[in-house]
């Protein structure tokens, strides 16, 4: 199941995308969505490793 994940830093949206989570089973934890979002945001250059403690995640409801 896809869910929208939004990353916010200092009150501003720095990355937004659809997370797919793990393909192993029908249940995907929020942590799996956040890990995928973080990886993709790093690839996109939206965040850096130094942002790790400054970013908040928001996830859409199922």
SETI-178394 format. One record per residue: residue in one letter; x, y, z of N, C-alpha, C in turn; residue number from 1. Coordinates in nm, 2 decimals, padded with zeros to 4 digits. Example, Ala and Ser with C-alpha at 12.3 -4.5 7.8 and 13.67 -1.06 7.14 Angstrom:
<pts>
   rest      nxx      nyy      nzz     caxx     cayy     cazz      cxx      cyy      czz    nr
      A    01.32   -00.57    00.78    01.23   -00.45    00.78    01.32   -00.33    00.78     1
      S    01.28   -00.22    00.71    01.37   -00.11    00.71    01.29    00.00    00.79     2
</pts>
This chain:
<pts>
   rest      nxx      nyy      nzz     caxx     cayy     cazz      cxx      cyy      czz    nr
      X    00.08   -00.12    00.00    00.00    00.00    00.00    00.09    00.12    00.00     1
      X    00.06    00.22   -00.08    00.13    00.34   -00.09    00.07    00.44    00.01     2
      X    00.16    00.52    00.07    00.11    00.63    00.16    00.20    00.75    00.13     3
      X    00.14    00.87    00.15    00.22    00.99    00.13    00.30    01.02    00.25     4
      X    00.43    01.04    00.23    00.52    01.08    00.34    00.57    01.22    00.32     5
      X    00.56    01.30    00.42    00.61    01.44    00.41    00.72    01.46    00.52     6
      X    00.83    01.52    00.47    00.93    01.56    00.57    00.94    01.71    00.59     7
      X    00.94    01.75    00.72    00.93    01.89    00.75    01.06    01.92    00.83     8
      X    01.12    02.04    00.80    01.23    02.09    00.88    01.21    02.24    00.90     9
      X    01.21    02.28    01.03    01.19    02.42    01.07    01.06    02.47    01.01    10
      X    00.95    02.39    01.01    00.82    02.43    00.97    00.80    02.43    00.82    11
      X    00.90    02.40    00.74    00.89    02.40    00.60    00.90    02.25    00.54    12
      X    00.82    02.22    00.44    00.82    02.09    00.38    00.95    02.09    00.29    13
      X    01.03    01.99    00.32    01.16    01.97    00.24    01.15    01.86    00.15    14
      X    01.06    01.77    00.17    01.04    01.65    00.08    00.90    01.60    00.09    15
      X    00.85    01.55   -00.02    00.72    01.49   -00.02    00.72    01.38   -00.13    16
      X    00.66    01.26   -00.09    00.66    01.16   -00.19    00.57    01.04   -00.14    17
      X    00.55    00.95   -00.23    00.48    00.83   -00.19    00.57    00.72   -00.15    18
      X    00.54    00.66   -00.03    00.62    00.55    00.02    00.55    00.42   -00.01    19
      X    00.62    00.32   -00.04    00.56    00.19   -00.07    00.59    00.09    00.05    20
      X    00.69    00.11    00.13    00.72    00.02    00.23    00.78   -00.11    00.18    21
      X    00.78   -00.21    00.27    00.83   -00.34    00.23    00.74   -00.42    00.15    22
      X    00.79   -00.50    00.07    00.71   -00.59   -00.02    00.69   -00.73    00.04    23
      X    00.74   -00.75    00.16    00.75   -00.88    00.22    00.61   -00.93    00.26    24
      X    00.52   -00.84    00.31    00.39   -00.88    00.35    00.29   -00.77    00.33    25
      X    00.17   -00.79    00.38    00.07   -00.69    00.36    00.08   -00.58    00.47    26
      X    00.16   -00.60    00.57    00.16   -00.50    00.68    00.30   -00.43    00.67    27
      X    00.29   -00.30    00.66    00.41   -00.21    00.65    00.41   -00.12    00.77    28
      X    00.52   -00.12    00.85    00.52   -00.03    00.96    00.56    00.11    00.92    29
      X    00.52    00.21    01.00    00.56    00.35    00.98    00.71    00.36    00.96    30
      X    00.78    00.29    01.04    00.93    00.30    01.03    00.98    00.26    00.89    31
      X    00.92    00.16    00.83    00.96    00.12    00.70    00.93    00.23    00.60    32
      X    00.82    00.30    00.61    00.79    00.41    00.52    00.89    00.53    00.55    33
      X    00.92    00.55    00.67    01.02    00.66    00.70    01.16    00.63    00.65    34
      X    01.20    00.50    00.66    01.33    00.47    00.61    01.34    00.49    00.46    35
      X    01.23    00.44    00.39    01.23    00.46    00.24    01.23    00.61    00.21    36
      X    01.15    00.69    00.28    01.14    00.83    00.25    01.28    00.90    00.28    37
      X    01.34    00.86    00.38    01.48    00.92    00.42    01.58    00.89    00.31    38
      X    01.58    00.76    00.26    01.67    00.72    00.16    01.64    00.80    00.03    39
      X    01.52    00.82   -00.01    01.48    00.89   -00.13    01.51    01.04   -00.12    40
      X    01.49    01.10    00.00    01.52    01.24    00.02    01.67    01.26    00.01    41
      X    01.75    01.17    00.07    01.89    01.18    00.05    01.93    01.18   -00.09    42
      X    01.88    01.08   -00.17    01.91    01.07   -00.31    01.87    01.20   -00.39    43
      X    01.76    01.26   -00.35    01.71    01.38   -00.42    01.79    01.50   -00.38    44
      X    01.87    01.49   -00.27    01.94    01.61   -00.22    01.85    01.70   -00.14    45
      X    01.74    01.66   -00.10    01.65    01.74   -00.01    01.70    01.75    00.13    46
      X    01.77    01.65    00.18    01.82    01.65    00.31    01.97    01.60    00.31    47
      X    02.04    01.62    00.42    02.17    01.56    00.43    02.18    01.48    00.56    48
      X    02.29    01.41    00.58    02.30    01.34    00.71    02.29    01.42    00.83    49
      X    02.33    01.55    00.82    02.33    01.64    00.93    02.19    01.68    00.97    50
      X    02.09    01.66    00.88    01.95    01.69    00.91    01.88    01.58    00.99    51
      X    01.94    01.47    01.02    01.88    01.36    01.08    01.80    01.39    01.20    52
      X    01.85    01.48    01.29    01.78    01.51    01.41    01.69    01.64    01.40    53
      X    01.68    01.69    01.28    01.60    01.81    01.26    01.48    01.79    01.18    54
      X    01.46    01.68    01.12    01.35    01.65    01.03    01.24    01.58    01.10    55
      X    01.11    01.62    01.08    01.00    01.55    01.13    00.92    01.49    01.01    56
      X    00.87    01.37    01.04    00.79    01.30    00.93    00.65    01.31    00.96    57
      X    00.57    01.31    00.85    00.43    01.31    00.85    00.39    01.20    00.75    58
      X    00.29    01.12    00.79    00.24    01.01    00.70    00.09    01.01    00.69    59
      X    00.04    00.99    00.57   -00.10    00.99    00.55   -00.17    00.87    00.61    60
      X   -00.29    00.88    00.64   -00.37    00.77    00.70   -00.40    00.67    00.60    61
      X   -00.42    00.54    00.64   -00.45    00.44    00.54   -00.58    00.45    00.47    62
</pts>
